[in-house]
Every structure is written in structure tokens, then in C-alpha cells.
């Protein structure tokens, strides 16, 4: 359905967003599932009061499936960009530079880059910048743009997701703008939801035992049994950037090596898709 003023409205940058739709930092869940920086995946497991983490190492330009709900068609895909290397030929990690969020049931598409936010790009929908403060509604999908910080997408009878804007700043190791993506609420997503993040929306079990010093004596290794597989995992630190996009908050997690091998279903290349929509 085309975007119309009847189904959505925009607030000027000088106006505050309605309080009911603003993202109140104090109300953010303490621990969430998400992906940020180059790209580090954080999987919060509430029933264990713990977090698992893994990296995906792929080339710039590759698009990865983050969330895919086959029951509704809702999807989130992210395209990787490279960090502008300090020296030629040096690989300095990849980051999400373009996200596509789609809800086919309502013909909703949102393309997000560090420069612009485009509603229904395939049908010439409106384009917003990160300087805008806006509240949009298209049928059952709400989008709140919080100026220069983040945007929140909430689907009625679906999930709530946050995109964090990372700008280059003096002293930053990353030399170009990029995006982080966090899952604030997913309990209404179907049990068949998949993707690098979506497969972890519903409870799963694992056991950790045999804690011992790892090859790096400052870190603890352990044996994890998950999905009938036995993995060597390492206790480490990652960061959650929802409240502080510049410095982040440390999150302790069990790190699964080799692109999440053994934790994710299949192998990481199974999650490569042709485009963000």
C-alpha cells in the first residue's frame, strides 16, 4: 500500500516525538539480542541469565539474513560495508551499512543507511534524514526516528526492533558511519522465525562445564553442549551500544568461535541472501 498522509505523519525536527512512542532509555531491557560493530552478534538467553556471542566474517557487499518469520513474511536483512582501511590491502573488519526491514502483509519496507531512512523505496516513498525527529505509522507498523541517535520499528502482533546510528568520531577505530541492530521484543514472533538472530528468539538450552584457562591465560575456556554438539567456548566481553552509541556498555558472554559454528543452525554462508528485500 502506498504511503499516505492518512496512514502516517511526520513531526518536524524541532518538535518532540509523542511520549508514548519515544524510546525511553530508562525503559530499555537490560539485556537484549542484537548485532553491532564488526559484526558481533549478542544472543541473550534470559532463562540462563547469560549471553552468548559470535562474529561473522564475510566480505563487504554481502547481505545476511538477520530475522525471517515465514509465517508472516516479516524480515530483516543487513548488508556489510568495509572499514576504510588505514593501509592498502589490510582487512579491518566489516560493519552493517544498510538494513532492510520488510512486512509484506502490509506492503511495508524500510531501508536504513547511516545517511537516510527511506519508507517503501520501491514505490518512491518519502526519504528522511537522521536529522529528522519523526513518528510514522503505516497500518500496523510504527516507526519512530529519534534524531541523530536511533530508530525504533514496532509491528503490532510482531516484534520491536531498534537501529542504532554510529557516527565517526575523533578517536574512533572505525573510519566510516555504520548501524547496529537490536531486538527489544520478539515474544510474539512465530516459533519458525529464523535468521542469524531470529533462530534464538525462543528458548533453547545449553550446558557449560569444564571451565579452565584458555590458550590466552587471561581468559577462561569451557565446554559447551548445545544442539547435541560439544564446543569449546571462551569467556569474553562484547558491547551493547543502545544507551551509549560511542562507548557502549560491556556485556560478558560465552564466545563461540568460527562464525558461530555449532551454535547457529547450518553454517554462516546459509544466511547469505541476494538483497535486503
VENQUI-V505191 format. One line per field, one symbol per residue. phi: phi as a letter, one per 20 degrees, with the letter a starting at -180 (. if undefined). psi: psi as a letter, one per 30 degrees, with the letter a starting at -180 (. if undefined). burial: + if it has 16 or more other C-alpha atoms within 10 Angstrom, else -. A space follows every 10 residues. Layout:
BEGIN
phi=???
psi=???
burial=???
END
This chain:
BEGIN
phi=.ffcffdbbc efgeeffgff dfeegfefgf cceabbldfe eddedffdlb cdbbdddceg nfddeecbdf fdngbcccde ceffffcgme ecnccedbcc dccggclecc dccfdccdel ffdmffdddf eedbcdccle ddcdedgmca ccdcdglcdc ccddeddfcf nffedbfbcd ccdebcfeff fegcofdffd fdgbdbcdbl fbfefefece ebdddblmcd ceccfbcccd dfecfedmdf cebeeefllm gneffmcfff efcfbfc
psi=klklfffllk klffkllkef fkjjeffkke klkaklbikk kkjkjeffhl kllllkjllk fkkkjekjjf effklkkkkk llkjkfkkfk khlllkfkkk kkiffghkkk kklfeljkki ffghllkllf fkjljkkjcg kkkkjjkgdl lkkkkkgblk kkkkkjkklk fkfkglkakl kkjekgffll fgkalfeefg flklllkklh klkaejfflk llkkjkhglj lklkkakakj gefifeflkk kkljkklhhg kfelkblfff gklelf.
burial=--+------+ ------+--- +++------- ++++++++++ +++++----- ++++++++-+ +++++++++- ---+++++++ +++------- --++++++++ +++----+++ ++++--++++ -------+++ +++++++++- ++++++++++ +++++--+++ +++++++--- ---+++++++ ++++++--++ +-++++++++ +------+-- ---------+ ++++++---- ++++++-+++ +++-+----- +++++++-++ ++++---+-- ++---++
END
